[in-house]
């Protein structure tokens, strides 16, 4: 998946536990790149982590 600069920033913010807007969080969850807990906490999914920290082979 090719991300835009803005999308990558959103994932980096989630990864760094910085606050993101509801719209940004919704995009990341719908894209399968983040998961949101019942209490509102958001974290990157495995796919999201791979986008932020690509595996170097």
SEKE-76614 format. One record per residue (C-alpha): x negated, y, z negated; residue in three letters. Coordinates in steps of 0.05 Angstrom, whole numbers, padded with zeros to 5 digits, always signed. Each point is the difference from the previous one (the first is absolute). Example, Ala and Ser with C-alpha at 12.3 -4.5 7.8 and 13.67 -1.06 7.14 Angstrom:
// residues 2
-00246-00090-00156ALA-00027+00069+00013SER
// end
This chain:
// residues 57
+00000+00000+00000UNK-00028+00067+00021UNK+00014+00055-00051UNK+00003+00075+00010UNK-00043+00044-00043UNK+00062+00019-00041UNK+00020-00073-00011UNK-00070-00017-00022UNK+00002+00058-00049UNK+00065-00026-00029UNK-00030-00069-00011UNK-00063+00030-00030UNK+00043+00042-00048UNK+00039-00061-00021UNK-00064-00039-00010UNK-00030+00056-00042UNK+00066+00004-00040UNK+00012+00072+00022UNK+00072+00021+00005UNK+00033-00007+00068UNK+00067+00026+00024UNK+00061-00045+00001UNK-00001+00004+00076UNK-00073-00023+00003UNK+00012-00056-00049UNK+00061-00024+00039UNK-00041-00001+00065UNK-00055-00041-00033UNK+00049-00050-00030UNK+00040-00008+00065UNK-00065-00010+00039UNK-00018-00056-00048UNK-00062+00037-00024UNK+00024+00013-00071UNK+00046-00029-00052UNK+00042+00039-00049UNK+00018-00025-00069UNK+00068+00010-00033UNK-00031+00054-00045UNK-00021+00039+00062UNK-00074-00018-00002UNK-00029-00011+00069UNK-00061-00041+00020UNK-00031-00023+00065UNK+00019-00068+00027UNK-00055-00047+00023UNK+00008+00028+00071UNK-00003+00071-00027UNK-00065-00015-00037UNK-00030-00028+00064UNK+00017+00064+00036UNK-00034+00042-00054UNK-00059-00046-00012UNK-00011-00038+00065UNK-00036-00066-00008UNK-00069+00005+00031UNK-00018-00066+00033UNK
// end
